Amino acid sequence: AQSVTQLDSQVPVFEEAPVELRCNYSSSVSVYLFWYVQYPNQGLQLLLKYLSGSTLVKGINGFEAEFNKSQTSFHLRKPSVHISDTAEYFCAVSDRTGANNLFFGTGTRLTVIP
Amino acid sequence: DAGVIQSPRHEVTEMGQEVTLRCKPISGHDYLFWYRQTMMRGLELLIYFNNNVPIDDSGMPEDRFSAKMPNASFSTLKIQPSEPRDSAVYFCASSFRGGASIYGYTFGSGTRLTVV
């Protein structure tokens, strides 16, 4: 089975500063990795995903993530955050065996301070 | 496409009452998932369907919870009787042909359930 650990439950950052949200996963098989964003009172939206190929993945709203197999990590980054990036961010993993299930981390609350 | 549609958006009910949450997946999606989100436990998968058939219901907390998918465009999650600890946001999500492994899921906006 897979599991996901998001090391930081809350991350405050000033507007226009860079941010990194950390995600580590555990799996005995190869995986696909995802980041979702949840704005207040909304459902989860897919931010980006890693399936194969380049380990640096670019998503919407200027976010990117890097897959590091040796460190089993998939950290999310943005070079300059905006107030509108304030949201909950979830890392998720699914395996490549065909089992159709996503395992979510507990989420990281990003708060952008003006 | 209007996306995954859930109703109602908010539900307040008294303990012991029956609650029914509804979901309309994206047309053409053949997987449907029900999740529960709480502060304490985060996102929990309750049950998922493939082609209207329940595949894994191991996340359903107890017999008070039941889910059905009578056709490809509609699913319900029922709690009977409801208890205060059932208070949470319930999300429905759908995907296409094993899409979680490739495309991820499309989530609805959720139903915020409060049991008093």
Interface residues (C-beta under 8 A of the other chain):
Chain A: Y32 F34 Y36 N41 Q42 G43 L44 Q45 L46 K49 L51 F90 A92 S94 D95 R96 G98 A99 N100 N101 L102 F104 G105 T106 G107
Chain B: V4 Y31 G42 L43 L45 Y48 N50 I55 D56 F91 A93 S95 G98 G99 A100 S101 I102 Y103 G104 Y105 T106 F107 G108 S109 G110
